[in-house]
Amino acid sequence: MTTTHLLPDLTARATKAAHTQTPACPCTPGGATLTDRPDGTVVRHAATVAKAHAPNTNPTDLTARLTTATRLPGILLPPLDPAPVTLHDRQVTFWPYGTPVDPDDPDAAPWEAAATLLARLHRTPAPTPLPPMRGPLKAVRAITRLREAVGGHPAAAPVLHAWTLLPAWARAEAPQPDTTTLCHGDLHLGQLVRYPAPDGPWLLIDVDDLGVGVPGWDLARPAAWYACGLLPPDEWARFLAAYRAAGGPAVPADGDPWPALDVPARALTVQTAALAIVKAVAAGRPLDEVEEAVVDACDRMGSVPPELTPGFAK
């Protein structure tokens, strides 16, 4: 959650930015809070979105990521300003509003669009020097939260064991084996919007984890869902086919994609399971069916070394 003054002051900044863009803004006072979490607060006023990034966000790295989004407007949503500002010791950025994916209409999920955008991103040289893609660091933070908050929860053991079996780079203990490919770092369907709203082309949003690294990480979440039985095979096939059709380099053009995806998918499964346990314990409830599925996948992973068997030995 935000500090006492951050949310109203961020809303005021969003209002000012919106009125700068559209002086005759047909709005009502205030704005809408889209997200308010420790790792980011996002508010909207009319067609403008303001984001307060996580505490201790490196402004130099963030500026490089904003520059990349500015230079790749057909792939990434470009910011309204390529330079962040500081508000209550937080880095703040401003963006145009785009229409997000409808979570209540899973049949309309834009898997092909997501895959095509990823392929184009992965094929594009980084337009400015970038830090490493932050996916492995997010996995580390999930495991840290699990260890600190949960203790001896019975579901934690298979998750932590699966974590120890990952190679060092996937645990952010060594450089990633690819240090040149441009990656998003945290791909899921919530990271796409239509811009211009409401029915413009799909674009990727959220550059916090953007960087260079292993492109398979960007395919890892849908791959993990498929391996866990949470993503139907036809939707996974559509996603993979669209990525290949667009020349995506993360997997071979044909044949078995799993040798390239196994380690990232395992890491995302562990990350998802760790956060699921933390949230369930915080809420004082048992794991639900989906959460149990990812923990069970971690348990299966513990008996099969990475990169040897597709689909976590489903």
C-alpha positions in Angstrom: 0.0 0.0 0.0 1.0 3.6 -0.5 2.3 6.1 2.1 -0.4 8.5 3.4 0.3 11.3 0.8 1.5 9.3 -2.2 -1.9 8.3 -3.6 -3.6 11.7 -3.5 -0.4 13.4 -4.8 0.0 10.9 -7.6 -3.7 11.4 -8.5 -3.0 15.2 -8.6 0.0 14.6 -10.9 -2.1 12.4 -13.2 -4.8 15.1 -13.3 -2.3 17.8 -14.2 -0.7 15.6 -16.9 -4.1 14.8 -18.4 -5.1 18.4 -18.5 -1.8 19.3 -20.2 -2.6 16.7 -22.9 -6.2 17.7 -23.2 -7.0 21.2 -21.7 -10.7 20.8 -22.3 -10.7 17.4 -20.4 -14.3 16.1 -20.0 -13.6 14.8 -16.6 -14.8 14.7 -13.0 -12.5 15.6 -10.1 -10.1 13.0 -8.9 -9.2 9.8 -10.7 -9.4 6.0 -10.5 -6.9 3.9 -8.6 -6.0 1.0 -10.9 -3.3 -0.6 -8.7 -2.0 0.1 -5.2 0.7 -2.4 -4.1 4.1 -2.1 -2.5 5.8 -2.7 -5.8 3.7 -0.1 -7.7 0.8 2.3 -7.6 -1.1 3.2 -10.7 -3.8 5.8 -11.1 -5.8 7.1 -14.1 -7.3 10.4 -14.9 -9.3 10.5 -18.2 -6.8 9.3 -20.9 -3.7 9.6 -18.7 -2.2 7.0 -16.4 0.5 7.8 -13.7 2.6 5.1 -12.2 4.7 5.3 -9.0 7.3 2.6 -9.4 8.6 0.3 -6.7 10.7 1.9 -3.9 14.4 2.0 -4.7 13.8 1.7 -8.5 17.0 2.7 -10.2 16.3 5.9 -12.2 19.0 5.3 -14.7 17.7 1.8 -15.5 14.2 3.1 -15.6 15.1 5.9 -18.0 16.8 3.4 -20.3 13.6 1.3 -20.3 11.5 4.3 -21.0 13.8 5.2 -23.9 13.3 1.8 -25.3 9.5 2.0 -25.1 9.7 5.4 -26.8 11.7 4.0 -29.7 9.6 0.9 -30.2 6.1 2.4 -30.4 4.6 -0.5 -32.5 5.6 -3.0 -29.9 5.6 -1.2 -26.5 3.2 1.5 -25.4 5.3 4.6 -25.4 5.3 6.9 -22.4 4.0 10.4 -22.5 7.5 11.6 -21.3 10.7 9.5 -21.6 12.0 10.8 -18.3 10.6 9.9 -14.9 9.9 12.4 -12.1 10.3 11.9 -8.4 7.4 12.0 -6.0 7.8 11.1 -2.3 11.1 9.3 -3.1 9.4 7.2 -5.8 10.0 7.3 -9.5 6.9 8.3 -11.4 6.1 7.9 -15.1 3.1 9.0 -17.2 1.4 7.0 -19.9 -1.6 7.1 -22.3 -4.5 5.0 -21.3 -5.1 1.8 -23.3 -7.9 -0.7 -23.1 -6.8 -3.8 -21.1 -7.6 -7.5 -21.8 -11.1 -8.3 -20.4 -10.5 -10.8 -17.6 -14.1 -11.9 -17.8 -13.8 -13.1 -21.5 -11.1 -15.7 -21.5 -12.2 -16.9 -25.0 -11.1 -13.5 -26.4 -7.6 -13.7 -24.8 -5.2 -12.3 -27.4 -2.7 -15.1 -27.3 -1.7 -14.7 -30.9 -1.2 -10.9 -30.5 0.9 -11.4 -27.4 3.1 -14.0 -29.1 3.6 -11.9 -32.2 4.6 -8.8 -30.1 7.1 -10.9 -28.2 8.6 -12.3 -31.4 9.0 -8.8 -32.7 10.5 -7.6 -29.4 12.9 -10.5 -29.3 14.0 -9.9 -32.9 14.7 -6.1 -32.3 18.1 -5.0 -31.2 18.0 -3.0 -28.0 17.9 0.6 -29.1 19.9 1.7 -26.0 22.1 -0.1 -23.5 19.8 -1.9 -21.0 20.3 -3.8 -17.8 19.6 -7.5 -17.6 16.0 -8.6 -17.9 14.6 -8.9 -14.3 12.6 -12.1 -14.5 15.1 -14.2 -12.4 15.2 -11.4 -9.8 11.4 -11.5 -9.4 11.6 -15.3 -8.9 14.2 -14.8 -6.1 12.0 -12.2 -4.4 9.1 -14.7 -4.5 11.2 -17.4 -2.8 12.5 -14.9 -0.2 8.9 -14.0 0.6 8.0 -17.6 1.0 10.9 -18.3 3.3 10.3 -15.2 5.4 6.5 -15.3 5.7 5.5 -19.0 5.7 8.0 -21.0 7.6 7.0 -24.6 7.9 3.9 -24.7 5.7 3.7 -28.2 4.2 3.3 -26.9 0.7 6.5 -24.9 0.9 8.9 -27.9 0.9 8.4 -29.1 -2.7 8.5 -25.5 -4.0 11.8 -24.8 -2.2 13.2 -28.2 -3.4 12.3 -27.4 -7.0 14.0 -24.1 -6.6 17.3 -25.7 -5.7 17.3 -27.8 -8.8 17.2 -24.7 -11.2 20.5 -23.6 -12.7 22.2 -20.6 -11.1 21.2 -18.1 -13.8 17.5 -18.9 -13.3 18.0 -18.1 -9.6 19.8 -14.8 -10.4 23.1 -16.3 -9.0 24.9 -16.1 -12.3 24.6 -14.1 -15.6 22.0 -15.2 -18.0 23.3 -17.2 -20.9 21.9 -14.7 -23.4 23.0 -11.1 -22.8 21.8 -9.5 -26.0 18.2 -10.4 -26.7 15.6 -7.8 -25.8 13.0 -9.2 -23.4 9.9 -8.0 -21.6 10.6 -9.9 -18.4 7.1 -10.4 -17.0 4.7 -11.4 -19.8 1.1 -12.2 -18.9 -2.2 -11.1 -20.4 -2.4 -8.2 -18.0 0.6 -6.7 -19.8 -1.3 -5.9 -23.0 -3.5 -3.0 -23.9 -5.3 -1.7 -27.0 -4.0 1.7 -27.9 -5.5 4.0 -29.0 -8.4 3.0 -26.8 -10.8 1.3 -27.2 -9.9 -0.8 -30.2 -6.4 0.1 -31.4 -3.7 -2.5 -31.9 -2.4 -4.5 -29.0 0.8 -3.2 -27.4 2.9 -4.5 -24.5 3.0 -2.4 -21.3 5.0 -2.3 -18.0 8.7 -1.9 -18.7 9.9 -2.4 -15.1 11.5 -5.7 -15.9 12.5 -5.0 -19.5 16.1 -5.8 -20.4 18.4 -8.2 -22.2 18.4 -11.9 -21.4 16.9 -15.3 -22.2 13.9 -14.8 -24.5 12.4 -18.1 -23.3 11.5 -16.4 -20.0 8.9 -14.3 -21.9 7.2 -17.5 -23.0 7.6 -19.2 -19.6 4.3 -18.2 -18.0 2.0 -19.7 -20.7 4.3 -22.6 -21.0 4.1 -23.2 -17.3 0.4 -22.9 -17.3 0.2 -25.5 -20.1 2.5 -27.8 -18.3 0.5 -27.5 -15.1 -2.8 -28.2 -17.0 -4.1 -24.7 -16.5 -3.9 -23.5 -20.1 -5.8 -25.6 -22.7 -3.5 -27.3 -25.3 -5.2 -25.5 -28.1 -4.5 -22.1 -26.6 -0.9 -23.0 -26.0 -0.6 -24.3 -29.6 -2.0 -21.0 -30.9 0.4 -19.0 -28.9 3.4 -21.1 -29.9 2.4 -21.2 -33.6 2.0 -17.4 -33.7 5.4 -16.8 -32.0 7.0 -19.1 -34.6 5.2 -17.6 -37.5 6.5 -14.2 -36.5 10.1 -15.5 -36.4 10.5 -15.5 -32.7 14.0 -16.7 -31.7 13.3 -18.2 -28.3 12.4 -21.6 -29.7 13.3 -23.6 -32.8 11.2 -22.9 -35.9 9.7 -26.4 -35.6 10.1 -29.5 -33.5 10.1 -29.7 -29.7 10.2 -26.3 -28.0 10.6 -27.7 -24.6 14.4 -27.8 -24.3 14.4 -24.0 -24.7 11.5 -23.4 -22.4 11.9 -26.0 -19.6 14.1 -24.0 -17.2 12.2 -20.7 -17.5 8.9 -22.5 -17.2 10.1 -24.3 -14.1 11.3 -21.0 -12.6 7.9 -19.3 -13.3 6.1 -22.3 -11.8 8.2 -22.1 -8.6 7.6 -18.3 -8.5 3.9 -18.7 -8.9 3.6 -21.4 -6.3 5.7 -19.5 -3.8 3.5 -16.4 -4.1 0.3 -18.5 -4.0 1.3 -20.0 -0.7 2.3 -16.6 0.8 -1.1 -15.1 -0.2 -3.1 -18.1 1.0 -1.3 -18.0 4.4 -1.8 -14.2 4.7 -5.5 -14.7 4.0 -5.8 -17.6 6.5 -7.2 -20.0 3.9 -6.2 -23.2 2.3 -4.8 -23.4 -1.2 -7.4 -23.3 -3.9 -7.4 -25.7 -6.9 -5.2 -23.6 -9.1 -2.7 -23.0 -6.4 -2.6 -26.7 -5.5 -1.9 -27.4 -9.2 1.2 -25.3 -9.3 2.5 -26.7 -6.0 1.9 -30.2 -7.4 3.8 -29.3 -10.5 6.8 -28.3 -8.3 6.5 -31.7 -6.5 6.7 -33.5 -9.9 9.6 -31.3 -11.0 11.6 -32.4 -8.0 11.8 -35.9 -9.4 12.8 -35.0 -13.0 16.0 -32.9 -13.7 15.5 -29.8 -15.8 15.6 -30.1 -19.6 15.1 -33.8 -19.7 11.4 -34.4 -19.8 8.8 -32.1 -21.4 5.8 -30.8 -19.5 7.3 -31.4 -16.0 6.6 -35.1 -16.4 2.8 -34.5 -16.6 
